[in-house]
Amino acid sequence: MVDVSERTAALRRRYNDCFGCGLANPIGLHLDDFVATPDELRATFNPRPEYRGFAGVLHGGIVAALLDETLAWTAMLLEGTFVVTANLNVKFRNPAPEGANYTVQGRVSERRGRRLVLAGSASAGEKLIAEATGLFLATEPVVP
């Protein structure tokens, strides 16, 4: 395991109103419980009923936002850099049940200068819900 608690706390203080991870944002995703190894970041997501698309299923845009946020945190916590999304490709594998608790993960597939290729997934229990790959551009170092 890699201790990311200091960096996470510093980022939370700076961006606590962020839609994806800000715990102070009343309508946000509240992505939380980050656990890191040198190769992977994991977090949890507990959706709100307002994120529903069709009855019983999360809206696909919420799943895409969740994966985008996970990959950005992967860059911040594993690579120590803020990033912006250049492109994001999401493959939906199964319907996303609205009442489930989710585990999301991200990893760095490649880094060349400012360009990071990141990959991740979202699962509800043992069921794979969606996978994502994206090109992200580093903007500035994360300083705790």
VMD Tcl script that draws the C-alpha trace (Angstrom):
set ca {
  {0.00 0.00 0.00}
  {0.98 3.59 -0.62}
  {-0.03 6.19 1.98}
  {-1.99 8.83 0.08}
  {-3.80 10.26 3.09}
  {-1.77 13.50 3.32}
  {-2.13 14.26 -0.39}
  {-5.83 13.34 -0.33}
  {-6.48 15.61 2.67}
  {-4.66 18.53 1.01}
  {-6.64 18.09 -2.20}
  {-9.91 17.84 -0.29}
  {-9.17 21.13 1.51}
  {-8.51 22.82 -1.84}
  {-11.37 21.26 -3.84}
  {-14.00 20.25 -1.29}
  {-16.80 21.57 -3.52}
  {-15.76 19.46 -6.56}
  {-18.68 17.60 -8.16}
  {-16.73 14.34 -8.35}
  {-14.96 14.13 -5.02}
  {-15.91 17.14 -2.90}
  {-17.50 15.98 0.31}
  {-19.01 19.44 0.83}
  {-20.84 19.40 -2.51}
  {-24.42 18.40 -1.62}
  {-25.16 16.93 -5.07}
  {-21.69 15.57 -5.82}
  {-20.55 12.00 -6.33}
  {-18.51 12.02 -3.09}
  {-15.86 9.65 -4.44}
  {-13.97 8.51 -1.35}
  {-11.97 5.88 0.56}
  {-8.90 6.02 -1.68}
  {-6.52 3.08 -1.37}
  {-3.37 3.04 -3.46}
  {-0.67 0.62 -4.43}
  {2.23 1.68 -6.65}
  {0.24 0.46 -9.67}
  {-3.43 1.06 -8.87}
  {-5.88 3.36 -7.13}
  {-9.17 2.11 -5.70}
  {-12.08 4.08 -4.28}
  {-15.71 3.63 -3.34}
  {-18.88 5.19 -4.66}
  {-22.34 5.03 -3.13}
  {-24.85 6.55 -5.58}
  {-27.72 8.79 -4.62}
  {-31.25 8.14 -5.92}
  {-31.05 11.36 -7.94}
  {-28.43 9.73 -10.20}
  {-31.05 7.37 -11.66}
  {-31.58 7.07 -15.38}
  {-34.24 4.45 -16.08}
  {-35.93 2.89 -13.06}
  {-33.37 0.96 -11.02}
  {-30.38 1.97 -13.16}
  {-27.83 4.76 -12.81}
  {-27.64 7.27 -15.63}
  {-24.76 6.47 -17.99}
  {-23.47 10.04 -17.71}
  {-22.99 9.53 -13.97}
  {-21.01 6.34 -14.63}
  {-18.86 8.20 -17.17}
  {-18.29 11.08 -14.73}
  {-17.38 8.57 -12.02}
  {-14.75 6.96 -14.25}
  {-13.38 10.32 -15.40}
  {-13.01 11.43 -11.77}
  {-11.38 8.13 -10.80}
  {-8.80 8.48 -13.55}
  {-8.03 12.08 -12.59}
  {-7.45 11.00 -8.98}
  {-5.25 8.19 -10.25}
  {-2.99 10.79 -11.86}
  {-3.04 13.03 -8.79}
  {-2.30 10.30 -6.25}
  {-0.05 7.94 -8.21}
  {1.75 10.37 -10.52}
  {1.56 13.53 -8.41}
  {0.09 15.71 -11.15}
  {-3.13 17.51 -11.88}
  {-4.59 16.55 -15.25}
  {-7.26 17.60 -17.70}
  {-9.15 15.09 -19.81}
  {-8.22 15.16 -23.51}
  {-10.46 12.20 -24.41}
  {-12.34 9.50 -22.59}
  {-13.65 6.22 -24.01}
  {-16.21 4.41 -21.85}
  {-17.40 0.88 -22.57}
  {-20.57 -0.02 -20.71}
  {-20.60 -3.75 -19.90}
  {-23.71 -4.16 -17.71}
  {-26.55 -1.99 -16.40}
  {-25.48 -0.03 -13.32}
  {-27.85 -0.86 -10.45}
  {-28.85 2.28 -8.58}
  {-28.81 0.74 -5.10}
  {-25.40 -0.91 -5.31}
  {-22.14 0.11 -3.70}
  {-19.39 0.52 -6.28}
  {-15.67 -0.04 -6.37}
  {-13.75 1.96 -8.94}
  {-10.15 1.53 -9.89}
  {-7.62 3.33 -12.02}
  {-4.10 2.75 -13.26}
  {-1.53 4.50 -15.39}
  {-1.05 2.58 -18.63}
  {1.55 4.94 -20.10}
  {3.20 8.29 -19.45}
  {5.12 10.30 -22.04}
  {5.94 13.80 -20.86}
  {2.65 15.57 -20.18}
  {0.57 12.80 -21.79}
  {-0.87 10.10 -19.54}
  {-2.91 7.19 -20.79}
  {-5.11 6.04 -17.91}
  {-7.45 3.06 -17.62}
  {-10.03 2.08 -15.07}
  {-13.25 0.30 -14.26}
  {-16.36 0.45 -12.12}
  {-17.86 -2.65 -10.53}
  {-20.88 -3.37 -8.39}
  {-19.88 -6.33 -6.28}
  {-18.42 -8.91 -8.67}
  {-20.20 -7.45 -11.71}
  {-18.17 -5.28 -14.09}
  {-20.30 -2.26 -14.99}
  {-18.02 -0.18 -17.20}
  {-14.42 0.27 -18.31}
  {-12.71 3.45 -19.43}
  {-9.50 4.51 -21.09}
  {-8.46 8.05 -21.69}
  {-5.75 10.47 -22.62}
  {-5.07 13.04 -19.92}
  {-2.70 16.00 -20.01}
  {-0.64 16.91 -16.95}
  {-1.04 20.54 -15.98}
  {0.89 21.15 -12.74}
  {2.37 19.15 -9.86}
  {0.23 18.30 -6.85}
  {1.87 19.71 -3.75}
  {0.37 18.58 -0.42}
}
mol new
graphics top color blue
foreach p $ca { graphics top sphere $p radius 0.5 }
foreach p [lrange $ca 0 end-1] q [lrange $ca 1 end] { graphics top cylinder $p $q radius 0.2 }
display resetview
